[in-house]
């Protein structure tokens, strides 16, 4: 029966969405009858951890599996998530095809590709919405989120990311704005949208200090006055022991994992602190953890950046899975909001992919580019100091022929690694590829097959908060 519901919802949000409005109504009526008559789960999970690898498609997972493999073993070693694969998520959201400057001429484009705002909104609310919109439906009305509903049910709540905390994915779980760029408004809502006299998010960790501590408003001080313990570096994070926590470790997004100073925590450390804090609530908790910058690196076609952020995300996954193994009441769902870059393993008609040039890299292309722009050194000298292999004369020439500008320098370094590793890309944007879905814990049987992103959001709500 669940498979039939998923098929009907798939059809409703597919190419027929723009044509068969009667079918859409029929689907909604049928689903309401079936779901309304379905028995409640006997033992819903006490806790839910939703982990989102932003931009993480199947190729990103495969690349990291090959990179992380132990060469002493005969076969490629599986990742901890591999046995948990149950299906995939279709990340299609509502895209408008508009004549430039004439919004009245907009029509639904059933073949459009999502962004993080609309896809995360689908996960958070169980409803599809326009690209770039957060927590609102097509008419601009607020939609209650999984996090808000969990808080209203007496559970604790948390958001842990490597982007700014007000970035699209975390914002979709606790704010409602017409456009994802309204980050100051999002920050204000994190404090102002309160339940029983306190903000709905108990634990917030990531970057984004500049959006919470502004010339027009100091939300950091307001959170402190509201009883939140605040950490601005790794040492302070480790010492945190309060029930409500705010950790802000960069002005916007955190540095890439391979580029971080020791004063900046990794995703696993932030996740560990969040789990320890949230688990104090006897009623349970909801936690969303995002490996935010897999997407950012893929936008730049940087395979070192992707592996850096996949490694960081994998470390947090291991923390969560260990917690879930020790607490049988925790549902863990791991997926992505969309794929970015159209990553391919193998190129130029060569049937292999080579992770070895990535072993022992000191910094990602982003950091190398920053060093180049801040100095008068040759780009080839900076790259040579950060990689474990000897540059060829041709590679040196190509690097040193690059203009001393951010875009050309970054692309030249990424191109070097793409050639060395045999990595291909089809885009510097998002793609429409389905993304993998991994699930474990109580209620995991409800997740299988290809699930549209809004159906995944509905299922999260039904499994975790069946009484609502």
N, C-alpha and C positions, 0 to 999 in steps of 0.2 A: 504494500500500500504506500509506504514512504517513497518508494521509487516512482510510483505513479504520480504522487504529489510533486516530486522534484521535476518530473518530466513536464507536467502541466505548467509549473512555475517557470521552467526553462522556456517553454514555448511562449508564455506570456511576456517574458522579458527579452525575447529574441527578435528576429526580423518582423514577426507578426505584430509586435507591440505597436507599430505605427499604423497598422491597417485594421486589425481585428479587435476593435474596442468591445464588441459584444462578447467575443471569446474571452477577453480579459475579465469582464464581469462574471462570466460563467465560471472561470477558474477560481476567482476570489470566493464565490459562493460555495463551490464544491470543497475548496480547501477549508473554509470555515466550518462546514458540516463535519468533515473528517477529523480535523484537529479538535473540534469541540467535543466529539464523541470518544476521542482517544483517551485511554486511562492514564492517569498521572504516574510518573515513575515512583516506584516504591522507595527507593533510596537515591534521591538526587545528590550530586556531589556537593560537599560542603564548600569547596573552593574551586575556582576556575582560574587557570592561567592561560591567557591567549597570547601567543608569541607570533609576531609578525616580522618576517624578514622583508623589509621594503625592497621591492625590485627583484626578489629572489625567485627565479624560475628554476626549472629542472636542470638546466645547463650550469647555473651557478652552484647548485648542490653537487652536481657531478664533478665540476672543477675542484671544489674544495675536497671532495672525497679522494680524488687522485692526488691532490697536493698533500693531504694529511696522511696518506698511506704509509705504512711502515715498510720500507724496502726490503726488510729481512724476511717478510712473509711472502709466500708464493702467490697468493691471490690479493686483490685489492681489498683492504679492510673496510668493513661497513662503518658508517657513521651511526651514532646512537639513535638518530631519527629513522634510519632506514627500515627497521622492523615495524615501525609505527605507521607506515604509509597505508592509507585507507582509500585514497581517491585523489581528486583534484578539484580546484575551484575555478569556475569561469568568472572572470573579473569584469565582465561587460557592465558598464553603467550607462546612464542616459546622457547622450551627447546631442547637442543641437547643431545642425548644419544650417548656418545663417549666411544670408547675403550681406557682405560687409557694409556696416553702417545702417542696416535695415533689420532691426531685431524683430519686427512684426512678420518678417518673412522666414523666421526660423522654423524648421521642421525637425522632427526626431530623426536621428541618424542611427539606425540599428546596428551599423557596422563600426561605430566609433569605439575608441579605446579610452579606458578609465584613467583617472589620476588617483593619488593617495587620498584626497579629501573625500571623493564620492565612494571609493571602495571601502575606506575605513568607516564611513557613515553607514554603508550597507551592513558591515559587520556589527557596528555599534547599535544600530536601530532595527535591523531586519527589513529595511526598505531601501529601494533604489532611489537615487537622487541625481541631480545634475552634476556634471564634472565641475570641480572647484568649490562646490557647496559643502558646508559642514553642518551636520545635525539638523538640517531643514529639508522639508519636502519640496515638491515642485512649486507649490504656492507660497513658499517662504515661511511656512509654519514650523515651529519647533517640533522635533520628534524625540520622545524620551529615549535615553540610551541605556544600554546594558549596565554601564557603570552607575548611572543615576538610579536605576531600578534596584541594583544590588545594595546601594547605600540606603534606599528607602526600605529595604527588607532587613536592615540592621547589620548588614555585612560591612566589612572594611573594604577600602578601594585603593588602588595604586596604579600609577603610570611610570614606567621606567624606559627611557629612550636614550639614543646617542645623538639625536638631533636636538634642536631647541624644544623645550617642553610644550611650546605653543605651536609647533609645526603641525602639519595637516593630520597625520595619523593620531597622535595623542589628543589633539584638539577635538577630533570627531567623537570622542568618548565623554567629553565633559563641557562642551560649548556648542553654541548655535549661532552661526554667522552666514551671511550670504556668500562670502568669498574667503578663501583660506588665507589671503594676504592680510586680513584684519587681525594681526597677531596681538596688537595692544588690546583690542576688544576681547580677544580670546583670553589673554592673561587676566583682564579684569573679571571676566566671568568665572575663571577658576576660583576667585575669592568671593565674588558677589553672589553667585548662585549657591545659596546655602540651604541646608536642611537641618532643622532642629537647632538653628543657631550656629552652625559651623559649615565650612566649605565641604563639598561632596567628595573631594579627593583627599584621602588621608596621607598618602605617600606620593610625592612627585620628585623624580630624579632625572637629570639630563643636563642639557645646556639651556640657553635662553635667558641668561641673567639680564641682558639689555632690555628685554621686553617686560620684565617684572620690576626692575629698578630703573625708572624713567624720570625725566625732568618733571613730568606732570603728575607722577604717582609712584610712590615707593611701596610696591606690594610685598617686598621682602620684609620690610618693617611691619606691615599689616599682618602678614602671616605669623611673624614672631609674636606680636601682641595677641594673636588668636591662639597661641599655645604651640605653635610649630617649632620644632628644633631645626635649625638651618645649618647646612654644611656647604662650604664653598671650595673645598679641596678634599683629596683622598683621606688625609689624616683625620679631618673632621668627620668624614663619612664613617670611618671605622669606629669612631668613638660614639656614634649616635645610639641612643637607647630610649628615645621618646616614643610615644604612640602615634604622633603625627609629625611627618618629616618632609622637609623641602631641601633638596640637594641641587644646586646650580653650579656647574663646573666649567662653564665657558660662556662667553658673551652670546653666542648663538649655538651652532652645533659643536660637539666635542671634536678635537682633532681625530684623524684616522687612528685606528688602534695601533698601527705600527709607528705612528708619529707622536704618540702621547708622551708627555713628560711624566715622571713618577708621581707628580702631584695630582694627576688626573686619574680617576678610577676607571676601571674597565666595566663592561656591561655585567659581567659575572658578579663583581663586587657590589654593584648597585642592586642587582637582583637578589643577592644573598641578604643584604640589609632589609630590603623590602619584604621578602618572605618572612624573615624573623619577626619583623614588626607587625605585619598584617596577621600573622598566624596567632597572635595573642587574642584575637576576637573569637569567642566560642561559637559564634554564628557563622564564621567563615569569612572569605574574602574573594574579591575579584581583582586580578592583576593583569595588566597588559604590558608586555615587554616587547620593544621594537629594536631590531637591528637596523637602524634608520639609514645608515650610509652605504649599505650594499647598493642601494639605488643611486646615491650620489656618485659613487665610483663608476657604476655602469653607465650613467649619463655621460661620463667622460671617457668611456671605452678604456678604462684602466683595469687591466686584469690584476696587477698587484693590489690595487685598491679594493677590488672585489674580494680577493682572498683575505686581505687584512680584515675586512669587516665580516666576512663569513666566519673567520676564526674567532672573532669577538662574539658573534652571535652563537656559535657552537659552544663556546665556554659557558654562556648563560643558559643554553639549553641543557647542558650537563648538570648545572646547579638545580634547575627546575625538575628535571627527571629524577634526580636523587631525592629531592624533597618529596616528589609524588610517590616514589617507591617507599619512602618511610612514612607516608601519610596516605593511606588507601582511600581517602575521601576527596582526592584532588583530581579533577579533570584537566588535562593538558591538551590544548589544541595549537598546532604549529602550522602556519601557512604564510602566504605573502599577499600583498594587496594587488600586485601586478608584476609582470616581468619587465625589466628595463634593459635596453641595449640590443636585444636580439642576439645574445651571446651564442657563439658556435665554437665547439671544441674540434679543431682541425680546420685547415684552410689551404688554399692554393693547390687543391687536389692531392694533398698529402694526408694519408689516413692515420694520423696519430695526433696526440696532444702532449706537450712536454712541460710538466711543471717545474723541472729542475732549475731553470733560470730564476725562479722565484725563491728558491731556498737561500736563506741568509741575507735577504735584502734588508738594508738598514732603515730605509724610509720609503714611503710611497711616492709616485710621481708628483703628487700635490706638494709634498714637503720639499722635494728636490726642486720643483719650480719656484717655490717660495725662497729657497736659498739662492737660486740663480738670480732672481729679481732683486734680491737684497745685497748683491755683491757685484764685482766686476770680473769674476772668474769665468772661464770657459764652461759652457754647459757640459761638455764631455768630461771635464775634470770633476765636476760635481757628481755626475752620474757614476763615473768610475769609482768614486769614493764610497758609493752606497750599494754597489752590486758585487756579487761573488764571482764574477767572470770578467775576463779581459775583453775590452771593446776592440772590435776590428777597426782598421783605419777608415773603412767606409762608414762605419757607425759613428766614429768620431767626427768625420767630415759632415755627415748629415745633421748631427746634433749641433755642431758649431756654426752651421749655416742658418740656424734658427734665429729669428728676430728676438730681441730681448723684451718679449711681451708674454703675458700669462698664457693666453690661448695657444699660440704657436709652440711655446716651450713645452707646455703640458702635453700637447698632442705628439710632439716629437719623441718625448720620453715614453709615452704610452705605446706609440707605434713600434719602438724598439722592442718592448716586451711582447707585444702582440706577434711580431715576427719570430722572436726567439721561442715563444711558447706555442706557436701555431694557433693563435686565437683569432677568431673572426667576429665581426659585429655587423649587424644590419642597420643599426640606428643609434642615434644619441638620445632617443626618447623612449617612451614606453611602447610595449608591443601588446598585442591581443592574445598572446599565448596563455593557455591555462597554467595554473601554478599548483604545485603539489600540496597535499593535505595530509598531515600526520596527527594522529589522535591516540591518547591512552588515558585510562581511568574510567570511573563510573560514568555511564552514559555514552561511552565511545561507540557503541553499536548503532547509534543514531546517525553516525557520520559515515557515508560511503558513496561511491560513484562520483560523478561530476556534479558538483553542487554550485549553482549560481551564487554569487557572493551574498545577495540578500537572503537567500534560503539558508546559507550558513549562519547568518546573523539571527534569523528566526529560530534556527535549531539550537544555537547557543542559549538563547533566551528560554526556550521551552525546556531544555534539559537542566539548566542551572537554576532557573527561577520558575518552576512549573506552576506555582500557586498564583502567579500574577496574571 
